[in-house]
Amino acid sequence: MTELKNEKKIFRLILIVSVVVFAVVLFLSQLPKSETIPWFVPLLPKLNAVLNATCSLLLMSSFYLIKKKKIILHKKLNITAFILSSLFLVSYIIFHSYGIETKFPDDNPLRPFYLIILISHIVLAAVVLPLVLLSFYFGLTMQVNKHRAITRFSFPVWLYVTVTGVVVYLMISPYYHF
């Protein structure tokens, strides 16, 4: 009975964290552009792309390792990917707290392709956080069957979000004007 209560508390905490992060990101999108931007802020999009690319490699390596039954390395890579994704989120929040907005040119023939990638990236980024947190909870508590069941969804979504994060950066970066 106590285990079920603890699990419900964990699920509530995951839901609260996910909603708060989503609300903060929505709030940031409404901020006006700051008059002054610190010197390091223009470096953050590139840092975010590097973090996303690294996470993509870690996730693929982790997937390979679990297929080889290398559980400890699998855990270490996933924890590292989670830490890097968390750093990405902090960097993303800092960057957007200055109200910086860059638009892909209306007349660019790649704009529809860019928008499809961007919109799918944003939607799945909002969805992936609770999935990843649940995956970690089940994995770290050695609830292997539940972990496998949730990672069937969380792994491809998390990988898609990290890969498309890099693609979005590569497509929009020529249009940054700081």
VEXFI-121007 format. One record per residue (C-alpha): x, y, z. Coordinates in Angstrom, 1 decimal. Layout:
@X = X, Y = Y, Z = Z
...
// end
This chain:
@X = 0.0, Y = 0.0, Z = 0.0
@X = 2.8, Y = 2.4, Z = 0.9
@X = 4.6, Y = 1.7, Z = -2.4
@X = 1.4, Y = 2.6, Z = -4.3
@X = 1.1, Y = 5.9, Z = -2.3
@X = 4.8, Y = 6.7, Z = -3.1
@X = 4.3, Y = 6.0, Z = -6.8
@X = 1.2, Y = 8.3, Z = -6.9
@X = 3.3, Y = 11.0, Z = -5.2
@X = 6.1, Y = 10.5, Z = -7.8
@X = 3.5, Y = 10.7, Z = -10.7
@X = 2.0, Y = 13.9, Z = -9.2
@X = 5.5, Y = 15.4, Z = -8.9
@X = 6.3, Y = 14.5, Z = -12.5
@X = 3.1, Y = 16.1, Z = -13.6
@X = 3.7, Y = 19.2, Z = -11.6
@X = 7.3, Y = 19.6, Z = -12.9
@X = 6.2, Y = 19.0, Z = -16.5
@X = 3.3, Y = 21.6, Z = -16.2
@X = 5.6, Y = 24.2, Z = -14.6
@X = 8.3, Y = 23.8, Z = -17.2
@X = 5.7, Y = 24.1, Z = -20.0
@X = 4.2, Y = 27.2, Z = -18.3
@X = 7.6, Y = 28.8, Z = -18.0
@X = 8.4, Y = 28.2, Z = -21.6
@X = 5.0, Y = 29.6, Z = -22.7
@X = 5.5, Y = 32.6, Z = -20.4
@X = 8.9, Y = 33.3, Z = -22.0
@X = 7.5, Y = 33.3, Z = -25.5
@X = 5.4, Y = 36.4, Z = -24.4
@X = 8.3, Y = 38.5, Z = -23.1
@X = 9.3, Y = 41.7, Z = -24.9
@X = 12.8, Y = 41.9, Z = -26.3
@X = 15.4, Y = 43.1, Z = -23.7
@X = 17.2, Y = 46.4, Z = -24.4
@X = 20.5, Y = 44.9, Z = -23.4
@X = 21.7, Y = 41.4, Z = -24.1
@X = 24.7, Y = 40.0, Z = -22.2
@X = 27.7, Y = 39.0, Z = -24.3
@X = 27.1, Y = 35.2, Z = -23.7
@X = 23.5, Y = 35.1, Z = -24.7
@X = 24.2, Y = 34.9, Z = -28.5
@X = 26.4, Y = 31.9, Z = -27.8
@X = 23.5, Y = 29.9, Z = -26.2
@X = 21.8, Y = 28.7, Z = -29.4
@X = 25.0, Y = 27.1, Z = -30.6
@X = 25.6, Y = 25.6, Z = -27.1
@X = 22.0, Y = 24.2, Z = -27.3
@X = 22.7, Y = 22.6, Z = -30.6
@X = 25.8, Y = 21.0, Z = -29.2
@X = 24.0, Y = 19.8, Z = -26.2
@X = 21.2, Y = 18.3, Z = -28.4
@X = 23.7, Y = 16.7, Z = -30.7
@X = 25.6, Y = 15.1, Z = -27.8
@X = 22.3, Y = 13.9, Z = -26.3
@X = 21.4, Y = 12.3, Z = -29.6
@X = 24.7, Y = 10.4, Z = -29.7
@X = 24.3, Y = 9.4, Z = -26.0
@X = 20.8, Y = 8.1, Z = -26.6
@X = 21.7, Y = 6.1, Z = -29.6
@X = 24.7, Y = 4.7, Z = -27.7
@X = 22.6, Y = 3.9, Z = -24.7
@X = 20.1, Y = 2.0, Z = -26.9
@X = 23.0, Y = 0.0, Z = -28.4
@X = 24.4, Y = -0.8, Z = -25.0
@X = 21.1, Y = -2.0, Z = -23.5
@X = 20.7, Y = -4.4, Z = -26.5
@X = 24.2, Y = -5.7, Z = -25.5
@X = 22.9, Y = -6.1, Z = -21.9
@X = 25.4, Y = -3.4, Z = -20.6
@X = 23.0, Y = -2.1, Z = -18.0
@X = 25.4, Y = 0.0, Z = -16.0
@X = 26.8, Y = 1.8, Z = -19.0
@X = 23.2, Y = 2.2, Z = -20.3
@X = 22.3, Y = 3.9, Z = -17.1
@X = 25.3, Y = 6.2, Z = -17.0
@X = 24.7, Y = 7.4, Z = -20.6
@X = 21.1, Y = 8.1, Z = -19.9
@X = 21.8, Y = 10.0, Z = -16.8
@X = 24.4, Y = 12.0, Z = -18.7
@X = 21.9, Y = 12.7, Z = -21.5
@X = 19.4, Y = 13.8, Z = -18.9
@X = 21.8, Y = 16.1, Z = -17.2
@X = 22.8, Y = 17.6, Z = -20.6
@X = 19.1, Y = 17.9, Z = -21.6
@X = 18.5, Y = 19.7, Z = -18.3
@X = 21.4, Y = 22.1, Z = -19.0
@X = 19.8, Y = 22.6, Z = -22.5
@X = 16.5, Y = 23.6, Z = -20.8
@X = 18.3, Y = 26.1, Z = -18.5
@X = 20.2, Y = 27.6, Z = -21.4
@X = 17.0, Y = 27.7, Z = -23.5
@X = 15.1, Y = 29.5, Z = -20.7
@X = 18.0, Y = 32.0, Z = -20.2
@X = 18.2, Y = 32.7, Z = -24.0
@X = 14.4, Y = 33.2, Z = -24.3
@X = 14.2, Y = 35.2, Z = -21.1
@X = 15.7, Y = 38.1, Z = -23.2
@X = 12.7, Y = 38.0, Z = -25.6
@X = 14.9, Y = 37.1, Z = -28.6
@X = 12.8, Y = 36.0, Z = -31.5
@X = 14.1, Y = 35.0, Z = -34.9
@X = 11.8, Y = 34.3, Z = -37.8
@X = 12.5, Y = 32.0, Z = -40.7
@X = 12.0, Y = 34.2, Z = -43.9
@X = 8.6, Y = 34.1, Z = -45.4
@X = 10.1, Y = 34.0, Z = -48.9
@X = 12.4, Y = 31.0, Z = -48.3
@X = 11.2, Y = 27.9, Z = -50.2
@X = 12.2, Y = 25.7, Z = -47.2
@X = 9.9, Y = 27.6, Z = -44.8
@X = 7.1, Y = 24.9, Z = -44.9
@X = 9.7, Y = 22.2, Z = -44.2
@X = 11.2, Y = 24.3, Z = -41.4
@X = 7.8, Y = 24.9, Z = -39.9
@X = 6.8, Y = 21.2, Z = -39.9
@X = 10.1, Y = 20.3, Z = -38.2
@X = 9.8, Y = 23.2, Z = -35.7
@X = 6.2, Y = 22.6, Z = -34.8
@X = 6.7, Y = 18.8, Z = -34.4
@X = 9.8, Y = 19.6, Z = -32.3
@X = 8.0, Y = 22.0, Z = -30.0
@X = 5.0, Y = 19.7, Z = -29.5
@X = 7.1, Y = 16.6, Z = -28.8
@X = 9.4, Y = 18.6, Z = -26.6
@X = 6.4, Y = 19.4, Z = -24.4
@X = 5.3, Y = 15.7, Z = -24.4
@X = 8.8, Y = 14.2, Z = -23.8
@X = 9.6, Y = 15.6, Z = -20.4
@X = 7.0, Y = 13.5, Z = -18.4
@X = 7.8, Y = 10.5, Z = -20.5
@X = 11.5, Y = 10.8, Z = -19.8
@X = 10.9, Y = 11.4, Z = -16.1
@X = 8.7, Y = 8.3, Z = -15.9
@X = 11.3, Y = 6.3, Z = -17.8
@X = 13.9, Y = 7.4, Z = -15.3
@X = 11.7, Y = 6.6, Z = -12.3
@X = 10.9, Y = 3.1, Z = -13.5
@X = 14.5, Y = 2.4, Z = -14.6
@X = 16.1, Y = 3.7, Z = -11.4
@X = 13.7, Y = 1.8, Z = -9.2
@X = 14.4, Y = -1.3, Z = -11.3
@X = 10.8, Y = -1.7, Z = -12.5
@X = 12.1, Y = -3.1, Z = -15.7
@X = 8.9, Y = -4.1, Z = -17.4
@X = 7.3, Y = -0.7, Z = -16.8
@X = 10.6, Y = 0.9, Z = -17.9
@X = 10.6, Y = -1.0, Z = -21.1
@X = 7.0, Y = -0.2, Z = -21.8
@X = 7.4, Y = 3.6, Z = -21.4
@X = 10.7, Y = 3.8, Z = -23.2
@X = 9.1, Y = 2.3, Z = -26.3
@X = 7.6, Y = 5.8, Z = -26.5
@X = 10.0, Y = 8.0, Z = -24.6
@X = 13.2, Y = 6.9, Z = -26.4
@X = 12.1, Y = 7.7, Z = -30.0
@X = 10.4, Y = 10.9, Z = -29.0
@X = 13.4, Y = 12.1, Z = -27.0
@X = 15.7, Y = 11.2, Z = -29.8
@X = 13.5, Y = 13.0, Z = -32.3
@X = 13.5, Y = 16.1, Z = -30.2
@X = 17.2, Y = 16.1, Z = -29.8
@X = 17.9, Y = 15.5, Z = -33.5
@X = 15.3, Y = 18.1, Z = -34.7
@X = 16.7, Y = 20.6, Z = -32.2
@X = 19.9, Y = 20.5, Z = -34.1
@X = 18.1, Y = 20.7, Z = -37.5
@X = 16.1, Y = 23.7, Z = -36.3
@X = 19.3, Y = 25.4, Z = -35.2
@X = 21.1, Y = 24.7, Z = -38.5
@X = 18.1, Y = 26.1, Z = -40.4
@X = 17.5, Y = 29.2, Z = -38.3
@X = 21.0, Y = 30.2, Z = -37.4
@X = 21.8, Y = 32.1, Z = -40.6
@X = 18.9, Y = 34.5, Z = -39.6
@X = 20.1, Y = 35.3, Z = -36.1
@X = 20.7, Y = 39.0, Z = -35.7
@X = 21.9, Y = 39.9, Z = -32.2
// end
